[in-house]
């Protein structure tokens, strides 16, 4: 997976993807020939891929790059 390889090159072993539950669930199809992205991710990553279910009416996402020695990105979901 391109984005994971890019992040691994920067020393980050994990990524966070925020999408609607129906798109990222591990099983599901749009039609007989098209899998949802969750299927594709689970096929490639296996047990390292998991979904955090989101139930909300309004979502605010604040992304902040912390200036620390490790330079990690923190995601805060409110």
PyMOL commands that set and color helices and strands:
alter all, ss='L'
color gray80, all
select helices_A, chain A and resi 2-9+21-24+37-48
alter helices_A, ss='H'
color red, helices_A
select strands_A, chain A and resi 29-31+34-35+61-65+73-77
alter strands_A, ss='S'
color yellow, strands_A
deselect
rebuild
show_as cartoon
